[in-house]
Amino acid sequence: MNLKVGIIGYGVMGKTRHQAIDELKCGKVIAVSEPNNQPEINGLPNVDHDGIIKHPDIDIVFVCTPNFLNKELTIRSLNAGKHVFCEKPPAFTEADVAEIREAEEKSGKKLMYGFNHRHHDSVIRMKELIDSGEYGKVLWLRGRYGKSVTADYFNQWRAKKELAGGGILMDQGIHMLDLFLYLSGDYDVVKAEVSNLYWHMDVEDNAFVILKDTKTGKVASLHSTMTQWRHLFSLEIFLEKGYMVLNGLITSTMSYGEETLSVARNRSTAPAATWKDEVTTKYTNNNSWRYEVEHFFDAIEKDQQVTIGTSDDAQKLMRIIDEVYKQKDF
């Protein structure tokens, strides 16, 4: 199947997706849309949004735009009979995602969301171990995801609520919340403290979120922050018979440190597990961009369901985001 692709938003993410498509040789990008008044970019026609959405030869639209455009462009592309891959966040609210899902169902086309962290090899391994039941049920999770920003952040679209939909929670924390859902299932109780104590923008610079599943009793906690002066990614999952801790994340700058997964079994005597009991794996290659694009193209070519990054996943996630923002105090 010779699938033809159009990319709306040809910044860092648009180019990253293009590279993955080329590496996999799973399709061909034939046009892009980037508002820089250039007729061509890297030899590709640079057209307006309609030029992508209404292009008769384009089968797939990649939406890699600022957050406020995601919902509109996804719905319009689905209505035009295109398969759609959209970067996170899917929209600003759960109600928005419900509208998108209506368009998805009517179109009969594939829709996938770019929650890229699911596709890191370390997370894939964690998912395998949890699903195997080898370590028993999940008891609790703790996620910390933080970065530092500079004063020029005020001039970026991410600092404006009408364009971004939220602050650090919508930017980074959403990835960790998505991992909570992916690795441990849904939650029905949401408690949060959301603040902007340092940067004083109209979006949050810190979010503390506690989730609980009343059916199982499991609890997850998240701290999402843009006042983490040293970038940090840490995900801890403790189960009945052991634990797994992922510290660091492979990125282009490696500012989060090496991606290292430590796994240990629970012991019968105190301390239940010691540092020397851990099996540690360091991941040096970031295959996530290829894995993610491959999953999407496989679903299209084999006419299978998208199973990772679905619109159902997106709706569950935005339900939690809605509840968090209801509790912000500024």
C-alpha positions in Angstrom: 0.0 0.0 0.0 1.6 3.3 -1.1 0.2 5.6 1.5 0.6 9.4 0.9 1.0 11.7 3.8 0.4 15.4 4.5 1.9 17.1 7.7 0.2 20.1 9.2 2.7 21.8 11.4 6.3 21.3 10.2 8.2 22.3 13.2 10.2 19.9 15.5 7.4 17.4 15.8 6.4 17.5 12.1 10.0 16.9 11.1 10.4 14.1 13.6 7.3 12.3 12.3 8.6 12.8 8.7 11.9 11.2 9.6 10.2 8.2 11.2 8.0 7.7 8.1 11.1 7.9 5.8 13.1 5.5 8.0 10.3 2.9 8.0 9.5 3.5 4.3 5.8 3.0 5.2 4.5 6.0 3.3 5.5 9.1 1.4 5.1 12.7 2.6 3.9 14.7 -0.4 3.0 18.1 1.2 3.4 20.1 4.4 1.7 23.1 5.9 3.8 25.6 7.9 2.9 29.3 8.1 6.3 30.8 7.0 5.3 32.1 3.6 7.7 29.7 1.8 6.3 27.9 -1.2 8.5 24.9 -0.5 10.2 23.3 2.5 12.8 20.7 1.9 11.5 20.3 -1.7 7.9 19.7 -0.5 5.0 22.0 -1.4 4.1 24.2 1.5 0.4 24.7 1.4 -2.3 26.0 3.7 -4.3 23.7 6.0 -7.0 23.1 3.4 -4.4 22.2 0.9 -3.5 19.3 3.1 -7.0 18.3 4.2 -8.6 18.5 0.8 -5.7 17.1 -1.2 -7.2 14.3 -3.3 -4.1 12.1 -3.1 -3.4 12.4 0.6 -4.5 9.4 2.7 -3.1 10.4 6.1 -2.9 13.7 7.9 -0.4 14.3 10.7 -1.5 17.1 13.0 1.6 18.6 14.6 0.4 22.0 15.5 0.0 24.2 18.7 -2.6 22.7 21.0 -5.5 24.9 20.2 -5.7 23.6 16.6 -5.7 19.9 17.4 -9.4 19.4 17.8 -10.5 21.4 14.7 -7.9 20.0 12.3 -8.5 16.4 13.5 -12.3 16.7 13.0 -11.9 18.4 9.6 -9.4 15.8 8.4 -11.6 12.9 9.5 -14.6 14.5 7.8 -12.6 14.8 4.6 -12.0 11.0 4.7 -8.4 11.0 5.9 -6.7 8.9 8.6 -5.4 11.1 11.3 -2.4 11.0 13.6 -2.5 13.9 16.1 0.0 15.0 18.7 -1.0 15.4 22.3 -3.0 16.9 23.9 -6.0 15.6 21.8 -8.0 18.7 22.8 -8.7 21.0 25.8 -11.5 19.0 27.5 -13.2 15.6 27.6 -16.2 17.1 25.8 -14.0 18.1 23.0 -12.7 14.5 22.7 -16.3 13.3 22.6 -16.9 15.5 19.6 -13.8 14.1 17.9 -14.9 10.5 18.6 -18.2 11.2 16.9 -16.4 12.4 13.8 -14.0 9.4 14.0 -16.9 6.9 14.1 -18.7 8.5 11.2 -15.6 8.6 9.1 -14.6 5.0 9.5 -11.0 6.1 9.4 -8.1 5.5 11.8 -7.3 8.0 14.5 -4.2 7.8 16.8 -2.8 10.1 19.4 0.9 10.8 19.9 1.6 9.7 23.5 5.1 8.9 22.6 6.3 7.8 26.0 4.3 4.6 25.7 6.6 3.5 22.9 9.9 3.8 24.8 11.6 0.4 25.2 11.7 0.8 29.0 8.0 1.4 29.2 7.2 -1.5 26.8 9.2 -3.7 29.2 7.3 -2.4 32.2 4.0 -3.1 30.5 5.1 -6.7 29.7 6.1 -7.3 33.3 2.8 -5.9 34.7 0.6 -7.7 32.2 2.4 -11.0 32.9 1.2 -11.0 36.5 4.6 -12.1 37.6 4.8 -9.3 40.1 1.2 -9.4 41.2 -1.2 -6.4 41.2 -0.2 -2.8 41.1 -0.4 -1.2 44.6 0.7 2.3 43.9 2.6 4.6 41.4 4.5 7.7 41.8 5.5 9.9 38.9 7.7 13.1 38.8 8.2 15.0 35.6 9.8 18.4 35.7 11.8 20.9 33.7 13.2 24.4 33.9 12.1 27.2 31.6 13.5 30.7 31.0 11.9 34.1 30.9 11.4 33.9 27.1 8.8 31.2 27.8 6.4 34.1 28.3 6.6 34.8 24.5 5.8 31.2 23.5 2.4 29.9 22.7 2.7 27.4 25.5 2.5 30.2 28.0 -0.9 31.4 26.8 -4.0 29.5 28.0 -6.1 30.2 24.9 -3.4 28.6 22.7 -2.1 25.8 25.1 -5.2 24.9 27.1 -3.0 24.7 30.3 0.5 24.9 31.5 3.0 22.2 32.6 0.3 19.6 33.2 -0.9 19.9 29.6 2.6 20.1 28.3 4.5 17.4 30.2 2.4 16.0 33.1 -0.1 14.7 30.6 2.5 12.2 29.4 2.9 10.8 33.0 -0.9 10.7 33.5 -1.1 8.7 30.3 1.5 6.3 31.5 -0.5 5.8 34.8 -3.6 4.8 32.7 -1.6 2.7 30.3 0.3 0.7 32.9 -2.3 0.4 35.7 -5.8 1.1 34.4 -8.4 3.9 35.0 -9.0 6.0 38.2 -12.2 7.5 39.4 -11.1 9.9 42.2 -9.0 12.9 41.4 -7.5 15.4 43.9 -5.2 18.2 43.0 -3.3 21.3 43.9 -2.4 23.5 41.0 -0.4 26.7 41.3 1.6 29.4 39.5 3.7 30.6 42.4 6.9 31.4 40.6 6.2 32.3 36.9 2.8 34.0 37.6 1.4 33.2 34.2 -2.2 32.4 33.4 -1.2 28.8 33.2 0.1 26.6 36.0 3.8 26.1 36.7 3.2 23.2 39.2 0.5 20.5 39.6 0.3 17.9 42.3 -2.2 15.2 41.5 -3.5 12.3 43.5 -5.5 9.6 41.8 -7.4 6.7 43.3 -9.2 3.7 41.9 -11.9 2.9 44.4 -12.5 -0.6 43.0 -8.9 -1.8 43.6 -7.6 0.8 46.1 -4.6 1.6 44.0 -3.3 5.1 44.2 -1.1 7.2 41.9 0.6 10.5 42.6 2.0 13.0 40.1 4.2 16.1 40.5 4.4 18.0 37.2 6.5 21.1 37.4 8.3 23.8 35.4 10.3 24.9 38.4 12.5 21.8 38.5 15.8 23.5 37.9 17.4 20.2 37.0 15.2 18.3 34.5 13.8 15.1 35.9 11.8 12.1 34.8 11.0 9.4 37.4 8.3 6.7 37.3 8.0 4.2 40.2 5.5 1.3 40.2 5.2 -0.9 43.3 3.4 -4.2 43.1 2.6 -7.0 45.4 5.7 -9.1 44.5 8.2 -6.4 43.5 8.8 -3.0 42.0 10.1 -1.3 38.9 11.6 2.2 38.8 12.3 4.1 35.6 14.7 7.1 36.0 15.7 9.3 33.1 14.4 9.4 29.5 16.2 9.4 26.2 15.6 12.8 24.5 17.5 14.7 21.9 19.3 16.8 24.6 19.6 14.0 27.2 18.7 16.6 29.8 16.7 14.1 31.7 19.6 11.7 32.2 20.1 8.1 31.0 17.0 6.0 30.6 17.5 3.3 33.3 14.9 0.7 34.4 15.5 -1.1 37.8 13.4 -4.1 38.7 13.4 -6.1 41.9 11.3 -8.8 43.5 9.8 -8.5 46.9 11.5 -10.6 49.6 10.0 -12.3 52.6 12.3 -10.7 55.2 12.9 -7.1 56.0 14.1 -5.1 54.2 11.8 -6.6 51.5 14.2 -5.8 48.7 17.7 -4.3 48.8 19.6 -2.3 46.2 21.7 -5.3 45.3 18.6 -7.2 44.4 17.8 -4.9 41.5 18.3 -5.9 37.9 19.1 -2.7 36.1 18.8 -2.1 32.3 20.1 1.1 30.6 18.5 2.0 27.3 20.7 3.8 24.8 18.5 4.0 21.7 15.2 5.9 21.3 13.1 3.7 19.0 9.9 5.2 20.1 9.3 7.5 17.1 9.5 4.5 14.7 7.5 2.2 16.9 4.7 4.7 17.2 4.5 5.5 13.5 4.8 1.8 12.6 1.8 1.0 14.9 -0.3 3.6 13.1 0.6 2.5 9.6 0.1 -1.2 10.5 -3.4 -0.4 11.7 -4.2 1.3 8.4 -2.6 -1.3 6.1 -4.0 -4.3 7.9 -7.3 -2.6 8.7 -6.8 -3.3 12.4 -7.8 -1.3 15.4 -5.4 1.2 16.8 -4.7 -0.2 20.2 -2.1 2.3 21.7 -3.0 6.0 21.8 -6.7 5.5 20.9 -9.5 8.1 21.2 -10.8 6.1 24.1 -7.5 6.5 25.8 -7.6 10.2 25.1 -11.1 10.7 26.5 -10.2 8.9 29.8 -7.1 11.1 30.1 -8.9 14.3 29.4 -11.6 13.4 32.0 -8.8 13.4 34.6 -7.3 16.7 33.2 -10.8 18.3 33.5 -11.0 17.3 37.2 -7.6 18.6 37.9 -8.2 22.0 36.4 -11.5 22.3 38.3 -9.4 22.3 41.5 -6.9 25.0 40.5 -6.8 28.0 42.9 -5.8 30.9 40.6 
